[in-house]
Structures are given as structure tokens and as C-alpha cells.
Amino acid sequence: MLKKIEMGLLLTYLNICGFFSGIKKDERGISGTVVAVLLILIAVIVIAFIWFMLGPMIIEWWETITSQADSVQPLV
């Protein structure tokens, strides 16, 4: 029984290694995946940069708008 479990684990390991080896050798899939990951990474970095650069300015604008909202008279 123990021998069957060991063989099952060995076959599972070899199948997984073969699967990843096939992915590594397939240059078509890797290049597309790499491009997708890089594009997502660049988009996240750009969004974070814009957020950190514009965040304080947006907060200042919001405080100016809300502080002046109390002094505005209704049009009616």
C-alpha cells in the first residue's frame, strides 16, 4: 500500500515538472504572459504615481469647495 502511495506521489511530481517544463519551452505563451504582466505592472505604477502626486491637491480642492459651500445662498 505504501508503495502505491509513493508511486502516486512520484507520478504526480513528474507530471507537474513536465507541465512546467513545457511552459518554459513554449516561447509563444511566455512572451504574451510577460507582456500582460508588464502592462499590468506599469498601469499600477502609473496609477499609484498619479494618486500620490494629485492626492494632496484633490484634498485641498475638496476642502476649499466644502468650506465655501456653507456661505453659498440657495437660488430660490
Secondary structure, DSSP 4 states (H G I P E B T S, - for coil): -HHHHHHHHHHHHHHHHHHHHHHHH-HHHHHHHHHHHHHHHHHHHHHHHHHHHHHHHHHHHHHHHHHHHTTPPP--
